[in-house]
Amino acid sequence: MLALAPDASSQLAAQSLASGRSWPLTGTADHDALWGECPGSSGVAAEPYRTVVDLSGPAYRCSCPSSKVPCKHALALLLMWSEGAVAEQGDPPDWAASWLTARSSGTTGARGTKSPADPAAAKTAQRRAGQREARVAAGLAELDRWLCDQVRHGLASSQRAGYLHWDDIAARMVDAQAPGLAERLRALAAVPHSGPGWDGRLLEEYALLRLLVIAGREQGKLSPGLRDTVRSRIGFTVRQADVLASAKPVSDHWYVLARRDLDRDRIRTRRVWLRGQRTGRLALVLSFAAAGQSLDDSLTVGTQVGADLAFYPGSLPLRALVVTRHDTIRGGAPPSATIAGLLGEYAATLGQDPWLDIWPCVLEAIPARAPLPCLCDAGGAVLPLHPGAGDCWPLFALSGGSPLTLAGEWTPRGLWPLTAWDQDGMAVLL
């Protein structure tokens, strides 16, 4: 990002502004555009400087008086975005949307660059895409060597390595424009401290990463769906506009099964799991917010939402966008599966997406605490609860030793319960 600066002074000024404290408002739309508001240097300006960046160019627009392109505000916004400090906000504000719309129609102002529809801009975009492919390929080769070195040297030193051991290779994947790989690598730092069996889990993660490296290198030989999945796992994004334009909406009444909020690197993420009443199809709706900002609360757990969903491409289309909402009614408890049915379904999904580490489920089971917190179904099958889920006392109190319908996320380390339904069919968040 700093290489875009017109001079060294712009680099220094941008770095001093690349902090959430300097930006009361920031946002991104599916990594296609950035926008933000930054107070003037005096701090008493009547209007903040408004900055918007079209990442397809890139192109920039800022209300500050600087004649530099990009100005320090645009550079600071790009720096924060590259560090994951700008949350997805859906639709941009009017002042940003009007400029982005003008760019898409080829009518940008003096401080914008040509629309991608322009042949020269299209050629530039194609060149940049080729450059990114080359960077990602180089990053995959470097990661392959790193993984082989980890196995060759052994795993015993991993518990003493510290977070920097994984942060270094993750940072190199960011430089290679493969943020999906970087995220998986950073998550590995916690594995050596995750209790008994950590070495096996770490080796499994290394194996999955190498499988992703090989798939990325040989993606031209993959089926279209699997190729989309591999590119998504590496970090290539698909624009919301492209999903809405190409995907055929799936209409149904959707059970809102569960939701889970996560805080990572100053970005809050909400996962909402849906299941179609008629189709039985599962869907994941994501929303993002910066620290201190509110997440989308339009999908209420325990209800049924009549809606049309557009699914992102992949070998196992799961993530979806809500295209149109029709009505919302009280849902009641959704249909449940057995533990054997859940494990069989999860095994089948791994054949389509080997890197899938969470899977939504609805079970009817009895919570038990011996020898470890677990679930038991009517067939006698037992499923462990995730160690990170805690004691789950609300779940045991609600059950009282009786079978309970509950929804959660199944992971290789156990089930993370998120929702339970009481005897009256009311949803209780756990």
N, C-alpha and C positions, 0 to 999 in steps of 0.2 A: 504493500500500500504506500509506503514511504517513497517508493520509486516513482510514483505518480506526481510527487511534489515538484513544482517548477524551480525551487531553489532550496538551499539548506535552511534558510530562516523559516520557510514555510513548514519544513519538517519539524523543527523545534517548537514552533507555535502550535502545530497540530498535536504533538505529543503532550503538551501542557494542557490542552483542552480535551484530551481523550479520557474523560472521566464522567461517570454518571452524575456527579455533583454539578457539572457544568451544563447538563442537558436535562431540563425538567420534562421534556417530551422527546421520545425517540420511537421508531418503529420500522419494521420491514414487512414486506408482503411477499412471502414465499421466496425470499432471497432474490427477487427481481428488482426491488427498489428499496431505498432507505430514505428516511426523512427524520427531521428533528428540529427543535427550537432551542436556541442558545442565547442567553442574555448578552447584551453588548458589553464591551470591555469596561465601560464605566459603571455598569450595573444599574443604571438609572434610565435606560432607554425605554421609551414609551412602548415600543414593540420589540420583541426578540428577533434575532436574526433567524430566518427560516431557510433551512437547507434541505435539498432533495437530491438524491443521486439515483440515476438510472444505471443499474449494474450491467445491462446488456451492451452499453457503449464501451466503457462507462461514459456518462455525461453528467453534468452537474448544474445545479441552479442554487443560488444563495442570494438573499436580500442584503448581505453586507456590502459595504462600498469598495471592497478590494477588487482590483482588476486582474488578479492572478486566477488562473484556471488549472487545477482546482484550487479554491481558497483554503485557508487553514480550517474552516468549519467543515467543509466537505471531507478533507483529509482526516480530521478527528473522528467524524462519523464513520468513515471507512475503517479506521483503526479499531474503534469500539466494536464494530460489526465483526471484524476478523477475529476478535477475542471472544465472540459469543455474547457480548454485552448488550445487544440490540434484540429485543423480543419481537416475534411475529405478532402483528396487530390486525391482520385482515385488511380492511379497506383503509387507504391513506386518508388524511384530512383533505378538505376541499382544495386548499392552496397547493398541496402536493399533487393531488389527483388531476387538477386542471393542467399542470405542466406535463405530467406523464401522458395524459390523453393527447395533448398537443403534439408530443413527440411521436406517439404511435401513428398520428395522422400526417406527420411530416411538416408540422407548422411550428417548430420550436423557435424560441427567441434567440437573441444574440449570444447568450451565455450557454446555450445548449449546443449539442453536436447534432449531426445529421441523424435522421430517423433510420432504424435498421432496415426499413423498406427501401431506402436509397441503395443503389447497387454498390457504391463505394463503402457504405456502412455495413452492408451485408457481407461484403468481401472481408472487411475488418473483423466482423463477428466470427466469420468462418475461420479466419487466421487465428483469432484468440482461442476458439474452440480446439483447433489443432494443437496450439501451444499447451493448452491445459491437458489434453490427452497425453502429450509427450511428458509433461511434468508428472502426471499420475503414473505413467508407465515406469518412469525412473524411480518414483517413490515405492512402487510395488517391488521393483528389483532390490532396492535398499532394504525394505522390510523383510523380504525373503532371506537375504543374507543375515539380518539381525536375528530372525527366528531360528535359523540353522545354528547360529552361534550360541543362542540360549540353550538349545538342546545338547549341543556338543559339549558345552562347559558344565552342564548339569544344573539342577534346580536348587541345590542345597543353599547357595548364597542368596537366593531371592528374598529370604526373610530378613536379611541384613542390608539389602540393596537400598532401601529408602525410595520415596516417591520419584526422586529425580531420575532414577534408572529408567522408568517408563515415560516420564515427562519429556526426556530428550528425544526419544524416537517418536513420540506423539507430536512434538513440535516440528520434527522433520516431515511428518505426514501433512501437517497444516501447510508447511511451505510447498509441499507437492500438490496442494489443493485436493487432498483426500481427507476431509474432516470426519467422515464416518469411521475410517480406520483410526484416526487420532482419538476419537471418543472411546472406542473399544480398548485401545492401548492404555488410556488413562485409568479405565475401570480395573485393569489388571493389578494396579498397585495395592488394592485391598485384599486380593485373593490370598497371598501368603500369610495374612493375619486373620483368616476366616475360620480357623479351627481345624480339627482333625480332617485329614483328606485333602488339605489345601494343595499338595503337590500334584495329585491326580487332576484336580480342577484346573490348576494352572496349565498343565500339559494339554488338557482338553481345549482350553482357550487358545493356546498356541497352535494346536492342530486346526481349529476352526479358522484362525487367522490365515494360516498357510493355505487352507482350502480356498479362502476368499482371494488370496494373492494369485493362485493358479487360475481360478475362475476369471479373475479380472484380466489376466494375461491372455487367456484363451476365449474371451467373451464372444469373439466372432463365430465360434463353433457352437454356441449355446442357442437354445430356443429363445424366441423373442421375450417370453415372459420371464424366464430365468435370467436372461441378460438384463432386463429391467431391474430385477431384484438385486443382482450383483452390483450394478452401478449405483443403486440406491444405498446399498450397504457400504460402498466405498465412499460415498458422499456426493454423488451427482444428484441434484434436485430436479424435480418436475414442477413447473409453474402451475399454480392453481388455475390460471386461465387455460392452460393446455389440457388439464384434467377435465375442466368443465366443457371444453370444446370437443374433446375426443371420446370421453366416456359416456356410455349409455346409462342414464339414471336408473336406479333400481328403486321401485316404489313399493312400500310396505308400511305396516304398523310395526314400529321397532320398540322392543322392550329396552328401556335404559337400565342395564344390568348393574353397573358399578362405575366408580370413578376413583382415580388415584392422583394425588398431586405430588410432584417432585420438585425439589429446588436444586439446581445445578448451575454453578458458575454465574450467579446473579440472575439466572433466568428460571422462572417458574413454568412448569409444564403440567398440564392437566390431561390425563388419559380418560376418555369416556368410552365404555364398551356397550355396544348395542347388539341385539339379535332380532332378526326379522320374524314376525309372528307367522307369516305365510311361507316365506322362503327358507327360514331357518338360518339365514346367512348371518355371519358375524361381521361386525364393523368396528373400527377404531376411529374416533374423532379426537383430534389433538387441538389444543389451544395453548398459547404462550403469553407470558406477561413478564415485564421486568419486575425486579424486587420492589415491593410496595404497591404494585398496581394490581387491579382485580382481574381474575381469570373469567373466561366465558362461563356463565352459570345458566345458560338457556336450556340445557338438557338435564332434567331433574330425575335423579335415581328413583326407581319405583313406579315411574309412569310409562305409558306407551305413547310414542310420538308418531303420528302419520307424516311421513316425509319421503322425499326422493333423494337418494344418495348417489353421488358420483365417486367411483373408486379409483384410486391411483393404480397405475399399471404394475404388473408383477406376476410371478408364477403363482403367488397366493395373495390375490388382492384383498387387503384387510383395511388399510387406512382409507378413510372416505371423507368427502366434503358434503355438508348438508346443502343441497341445491334449493329445495323448496320444502317448507313446513306447512302442513295442512291443519292438524288438530292435535291436542294433547289430552289424554284421559288417564284415569287411575289404572295402573297396570296389573296389580296383583302379582303373585309369585309366578315366574316363568317356568316352562317345562324344564325338568332336571334330568341329568344323566347319572349313570353309575360310575364308580371309580374306574372300573375296567373299560367302560365306554370312553371316559375322558382320556385315559392313557393310550387307548387304541387310536383315537382321533388325533392326539398330539403326535404319535409316532408317524401317522400318515402325513401330517403337515410337514414334519421334518424332511420327508422325502422331496417336498417341493421347495422348502426354504430351510436349509441346514443351520442357518444362523439365527433362527427364530428362538428367542430365549424366554418369551412370555406368551401365554395362551389363555384366553378367557374361558371360564367354565362355570356351569351351574350344577350343583350336586345336591342330593338329598342324603344327609348323613348325620351321625351323632358325634359331637365333639368329645374327645377323651384326652386324658392327661397322662396316661401310663403306657409305656415308660417315658415317652416324650409327647408333647402336644400333637394330636393327630385327629383324623376323621375316620369313622368306620361306617360303612354302608350296610344295607340289609343283606348283601351277599357275603359279608365277612371280610371284604377287602379293606385295607388300611392305607391311608395317605398321610404323609407327614405334613405338618404346618411349617412354613418358612421360619427359620430361626430369627430373622429380622422382624417378624410380625409381632414379637413380644408375647405376653401371657394370654392375650385375647380373652380377658375376663368377660367383656360384654357378650362375646359369642357363647361362652359357657353358661352365663347367667340367663341368656335368652333361651337357650336350649333346655336347661333343667333336666338333662338326661334323655330328652326325647329327640326324635329325628327332626332335622331342620333343613329348610331349603336355603342355600347360601350361594353367593357368587363371589368369584375372586380371580386372581391371576395364578396360573400354574407355571412354575419355573422348575429347572432341574434340581433346585434345593428344597422344593416343597411348595405348598399352596399358600398364597398370601390372601387371607379372607378380607373382603371389602364390604359386602352387603349380606344381610340375612333378612328373611321374611318371618314375621311372627305368625301366630295361629290365625290372626285376622287378615293375613295377606298384606300387612303394612311393612314397607321396607325400612330397615334400620341400618344406618351407616356404621361400620365397625371402626 
